[in-house]
Amino acid sequence: MTSSQIDAISATPVARKSLVKTKEKLSTLLYRLMILYRFVVALLGGYVLSSLSAILIAEAFSEDRGSAAMGATIVAFLIWTAAFIWVFMVNKTLKASLGIILPCLILFVIYKLLGN
């Protein structure tokens, strides 16, 4: 065997280790980005969902405006908390996104249909 063949054989495990470390770093980065995305969906999407639900609840019980506003705020806080927990509980990121976006769209359509 020549020295170049010996170098090629001995260099192969080092290249494999480097490739494995690169894949691990990429996997870790993708996982962290997924968690960041879920956090943003939970924070912003949960806020939009809870505020739309508070608006609709307050509109539904508008006879007593003070009680309607207080009750809607309490329910909105519970919805935001439940949405935040639910986003991190589901297995698929797409399911988490759609689980926040679709109810927001439905509540927005109802809000617009009520004439606001």
Phi and psi restraints in degrees (value plus and minus 20) as a CYANA .aco file:
   2 THR   PHI    -109.1   -69.1
   2 THR   PSI     147.6   187.6
   3 SER   PHI     -87.4   -47.4
   3 SER   PSI     -50.9   -10.9
   4 SER   PHI     -89.3   -49.3
   4 SER   PSI     -55.1   -15.1
   5 GLN   PHI     -88.9   -48.9
   5 GLN   PSI     -59.4   -19.4
   6 ILE   PHI     -85.6   -45.6
   6 ILE   PSI     -60.1   -20.1
   7 ASP   PHI     -84.8   -44.8
   7 ASP   PSI     -58.8   -18.8
   8 ALA   PHI     -86.0   -46.0
   8 ALA   PSI     -60.9   -20.9
   9 ILE   PHI     -88.4   -48.4
   9 ILE   PSI     -62.5   -22.5
  10 SER   PHI     -94.1   -54.1
  10 SER   PSI     -44.0    -4.0
  11 ALA   PHI     -99.8   -59.8
  11 ALA   PSI     -40.7    -0.7
  12 THR   PHI     -82.2   -42.2
  12 THR   PSI     -66.2   -26.2
  13 PRO   PHI     -83.1   -43.1
  13 PRO   PSI     -53.3   -13.3
  14 VAL   PHI     -85.9   -45.9
  14 VAL   PSI     -61.3   -21.3
  15 ALA   PHI     -85.3   -45.3
  15 ALA   PSI     -59.1   -19.1
  16 ARG   PHI     -85.0   -45.0
  16 ARG   PSI     -62.5   -22.5
  17 LYS   PHI     -83.1   -43.1
  17 LYS   PSI     -60.7   -20.7
  18 SER   PHI     -84.5   -44.5
  18 SER   PSI     -60.3   -20.3
  19 LEU   PHI     -85.4   -45.4
  19 LEU   PSI     -60.7   -20.7
  20 VAL   PHI     -84.8   -44.8
  20 VAL   PSI     -62.6   -22.6
  21 LYS   PHI     -85.0   -45.0
  21 LYS   PSI     -58.0   -18.0
  22 THR   PHI     -84.6   -44.6
  22 THR   PSI     -62.4   -22.4
  23 LYS   PHI     -85.0   -45.0
  23 LYS   PSI     -58.7   -18.7
  24 GLU   PHI     -85.2   -45.2
  24 GLU   PSI     -61.3   -21.3
  25 LYS   PHI     -85.4   -45.4
  25 LYS   PSI     -61.1   -21.1
  26 LEU   PHI     -85.5   -45.5
  26 LEU   PSI     -61.4   -21.4
  27 SER   PHI     -83.7   -43.7
  27 SER   PSI     -61.5   -21.5
  28 THR   PHI     -85.5   -45.5
  28 THR   PSI     -61.1   -21.1
  29 LEU   PHI     -84.3   -44.3
  29 LEU   PSI     -64.4   -24.4
  30 LEU   PHI     -83.2   -43.2
  30 LEU   PSI     -59.4   -19.4
  31 TYR   PHI     -83.1   -43.1
  31 TYR   PSI     -63.6   -23.6
  32 ARG   PHI     -86.8   -46.8
  32 ARG   PSI     -57.5   -17.5
  33 LEU   PHI     -86.4   -46.4
  33 LEU   PSI     -56.7   -16.7
  34 MET   PHI     -84.1   -44.1
  34 MET   PSI     -61.7   -21.7
  35 ILE   PHI     -86.4   -46.4
  35 ILE   PSI     -60.6   -20.6
  36 LEU   PHI     -82.1   -42.1
  36 LEU   PSI     -63.0   -23.0
  37 TYR   PHI     -81.6   -41.6
  37 TYR   PSI     -64.6   -24.6
  38 ARG   PHI     -82.6   -42.6
  38 ARG   PSI     -58.6   -18.6
  39 PHE   PHI     -83.8   -43.8
  39 PHE   PSI     -62.8   -22.8
  40 VAL   PHI     -85.4   -45.4
  40 VAL   PSI     -62.9   -22.9
  41 VAL   PHI     -82.1   -42.1
  41 VAL   PSI     -63.6   -23.6
  42 ALA   PHI     -86.3   -46.3
  42 ALA   PSI     -61.0   -21.0
  43 LEU   PHI     -92.1   -52.1
  43 LEU   PSI     -77.8   -37.8
  44 LEU   PHI     -97.0   -57.0
  44 LEU   PSI     -65.5   -25.5
  45 GLY   PHI     -85.5   -45.5
  45 GLY   PSI     -59.9   -19.9
  46 GLY   PHI     -84.4   -44.4
  46 GLY   PSI     -56.5   -16.5
  47 TYR   PHI     -85.4   -45.4
  47 TYR   PSI     -66.0   -26.0
  48 VAL   PHI     -83.4   -43.4
  48 VAL   PSI     -63.6   -23.6
  49 LEU   PHI     -81.5   -41.5
  49 LEU   PSI     -64.9   -24.9
  50 SER   PHI     -90.8   -50.8
  50 SER   PSI     -56.7   -16.7
  51 SER   PHI     -90.5   -50.5
  51 SER   PSI     -58.5   -18.5
  52 LEU   PHI     -84.8   -44.8
  52 LEU   PSI     -59.8   -19.8
  53 SER   PHI     -87.8   -47.8
  53 SER   PSI     -55.7   -15.7
  54 ALA   PHI     -85.4   -45.4
  54 ALA   PSI     -60.6   -20.6
  55 ILE   PHI     -82.3   -42.3
  55 ILE   PSI     -65.8   -25.8
  56 LEU   PHI     -88.9   -48.9
  56 LEU   PSI     -57.3   -17.3
  57 ILE   PHI     -86.8   -46.8
  57 ILE   PSI     -62.5   -22.5
  58 ALA   PHI     -85.0   -45.0
  58 ALA   PSI     -55.8   -15.8
  59 GLU   PHI     -88.7   -48.7
  59 GLU   PSI     -57.2   -17.2
  60 ALA   PHI     -88.0   -48.0
  60 ALA   PSI     -54.3   -14.3
  61 PHE   PHI    -134.0   -94.0
  61 PHE   PSI      28.3    68.3
  62 SER   PHI    -100.9   -60.9
  62 SER   PSI     -20.8    19.2
  63 GLU   PHI     -83.6   -43.6
  63 GLU   PSI     -65.8   -25.8
  64 ASP   PHI    -130.3   -90.3
  64 ASP   PSI      72.0   112.0
  65 ARG   PHI     -82.4   -42.4
  65 ARG   PSI     -58.4   -18.4
  66 GLY   PHI     -86.0   -46.0
  66 GLY   PSI     -68.0   -28.0
  67 SER   PHI     -87.2   -47.2
  67 SER   PSI     -56.5   -16.5
  68 ALA   PHI     -84.5   -44.5
  68 ALA   PSI     -62.2   -22.2
  69 ALA   PHI     -87.0   -47.0
  69 ALA   PSI     -62.2   -22.2
  70 MET   PHI     -87.1   -47.1
  70 MET   PSI     -65.4   -25.4
  71 GLY   PHI     -84.2   -44.2
  71 GLY   PSI     -60.4   -20.4
  72 ALA   PHI     -85.5   -45.5
  72 ALA   PSI     -56.1   -16.1
  73 THR   PHI     -86.3   -46.3
  73 THR   PSI     -61.7   -21.7
  74 ILE   PHI     -84.9   -44.9
  74 ILE   PSI     -65.1   -25.1
  75 VAL   PHI     -85.0   -45.0
  75 VAL   PSI     -59.2   -19.2
  76 ALA   PHI     -82.5   -42.5
  76 ALA   PSI     -60.3   -20.3
  77 PHE   PHI     -82.5   -42.5
  77 PHE   PSI     -61.3   -21.3
  78 LEU   PHI     -85.0   -45.0
  78 LEU   PSI     -59.6   -19.6
  79 ILE   PHI     -86.2   -46.2
  79 ILE   PSI     -61.8   -21.8
  80 TRP   PHI     -83.0   -43.0
  80 TRP   PSI     -62.9   -22.9
  81 THR   PHI     -83.4   -43.4
  81 THR   PSI     -64.4   -24.4
  82 ALA   PHI     -84.8   -44.8
  82 ALA   PSI     -59.2   -19.2
  83 ALA   PHI     -85.2   -45.2
  83 ALA   PSI     -60.9   -20.9
  84 PHE   PHI     -82.6   -42.6
  84 PHE   PSI     -64.9   -24.9
  85 ILE   PHI     -85.8   -45.8
  85 ILE   PSI     -62.6   -22.6
  86 TRP   PHI     -84.9   -44.9
  86 TRP   PSI     -57.2   -17.2
  87 VAL   PHI     -81.0   -41.0
  87 VAL   PSI     -57.4   -17.4
  88 PHE   PHI    -107.1   -67.1
  88 PHE   PSI     -30.1     9.9
  89 MET   PHI    -106.4   -66.4
  89 MET   PSI     -53.1   -13.1
  90 VAL   PHI     -94.8   -54.8
  90 VAL   PSI     136.5   176.5
  91 ASN   PHI    -100.8   -60.8
  91 ASN   PSI     -57.2   -17.2
  92 LYS   PHI    -120.6   -80.6
  92 LYS   PSI     118.0   158.0
  93 THR   PHI     -88.5   -48.5
  93 THR   PSI     -55.9   -15.9
  94 LEU   PHI     -83.7   -43.7
  94 LEU   PSI     -60.9   -20.9
  95 LYS   PHI     -83.6   -43.6
  95 LYS   PSI     -59.1   -19.1
  96 ALA   PHI     -84.6   -44.6
  96 ALA   PSI     -62.4   -22.4
  97 SER   PHI     -85.6   -45.6
  97 SER   PSI     -68.8   -28.8
  98 LEU   PHI     -86.3   -46.3
  98 LEU   PSI     -52.1   -12.1
  99 GLY   PHI     -87.0   -47.0
  99 GLY   PSI     -39.5     0.5
 100 ILE   PHI    -119.0   -79.0
 100 ILE   PSI     -62.9   -22.9
 101 ILE   PHI     -88.5   -48.5
 101 ILE   PSI     -65.4   -25.4
 102 LEU   PHI     -82.7   -42.7
 102 LEU   PSI     -67.2   -27.2
 103 PRO   PHI     -82.3   -42.3
 103 PRO   PSI     -54.4   -14.4
 104 CYS   PHI     -83.0   -43.0
 104 CYS   PSI     -63.3   -23.3
 105 LEU   PHI     -84.5   -44.5
 105 LEU   PSI     -61.4   -21.4
 106 ILE   PHI     -84.0   -44.0
 106 ILE   PSI     -65.5   -25.5
 107 LEU   PHI     -85.2   -45.2
 107 LEU   PSI     -56.0   -16.0
 108 PHE   PHI     -86.7   -46.7
 108 PHE   PSI     -59.8   -19.8
 109 VAL   PHI     -84.7   -44.7
 109 VAL   PSI     -63.0   -23.0
 110 ILE   PHI     -81.8   -41.8
 110 ILE   PSI     -61.6   -21.6
 111 TYR   PHI     -80.5   -40.5
 111 TYR   PSI     -62.8   -22.8
 112 LYS   PHI     -90.8   -50.8
 112 LYS   PSI     -53.5   -13.5
 113 LEU   PHI     -88.8   -48.8
 113 LEU   PSI     -45.8    -5.8
 114 LEU   PHI     -96.4   -56.4
 114 LEU   PSI     -24.5    15.5
 115 GLY   PHI      77.6   117.6
 115 GLY   PSI       1.5    41.5
